[in-house]
Amino acid sequence: MITPRPYSSQTLEAAALLGSQIRLARIERGWTIEELAERVGATHVTIRNVERGYPGVAIGVVFEAASLVGVPLFHVDRERRDLEGAWVASRLALLPSRVREKTGVPDGY
């Protein structure tokens, strides 16, 4: 038997909010769950899980569903998203490409 993965309350709240936004936008467009599922390339069960905020659904499926019904991901303004992407890239350029396990004297000594 597989043990369910524990998610933080913040993760569960964010997934539920995004799922609700997707459901609202789908209904406002007049699409059935089956229509959205076909457009996403997923099953109606998966889309139902997206709308219920189940955090185990693949992030690509959730993002595609949101995009198709018009729920904005991150900032609505493309220019702002580009600026944030550039900012993150510049920060990453200053950091090591990977994190290694610390060796040597333990903290507190």
Buried (B, 14 or more C-beta within 10 A) or exposed (E): EEEEEEBEEEEBEBBBEBBBBBBEBBEEEEBEBEBBBBBBEBBBEBBBBBBEBBBEBEEEBBBBBBEBBEBEEEEEEEEEBEEEEEEEEEEEEEEEEEEEEEEEEEEEE
